[in-house]
Amino acid sequence: YSVWAIPPEDVGARCANLMTALRSEFGGPHFHPHITVVGAIKLTPEDALRPFHVTVDRVAAGSFFYQCVYLLLRPDPHLLETSAHCCTHFGYTNSTPYMPHLSLLYGDLSDEEKRKAQERANAIDDTLGGLTFQITRLALYKTDTEDKTLKSWEKI
């Protein structure tokens, strides 16, 4: 399972449009806009959250499939506390420090393709940097990280 913070509808729609455009040019599976709070954990379906705000820093690229191109979020204390609380509550230990982000594209792209995807994302919507929005919902998803098609992923 994974716990996701769900952006508000207007931000989700903007990100979904951006994600669709990037997928059409660079490939990759379809997934819903989300901020992973806790990933790949074993637990029972529970869901709790105090609303908090997040702010986009910039479009960035990562080094693996699930962080190919994403919106890097500023490390807001409430988001960090929510992640830490969920990790503690569900008994999850992160192997790397938590990096708040909202993925835009999953894939195994070259560095050049990632750079082009970042440029394309900024060309499609150049007003994302500094965007602040409120998170009022978390979602629990069953996520098999071996399934890169995401077809087995389901909202619980």
PyMOL commands that set and color helices and strands:
alter all, ss='L'
color gray80, all
select helices_A, chain A and resi 9-26+65-67+77-90+111-124
alter helices_A, ss='H'
color red, helices_A
select strands_A, chain A and resi 2-6+35-38+52-61+69-73+101-105+132-135+137-142+154-155
alter strands_A, ss='S'
color yellow, strands_A
deselect
rebuild
show_as cartoon
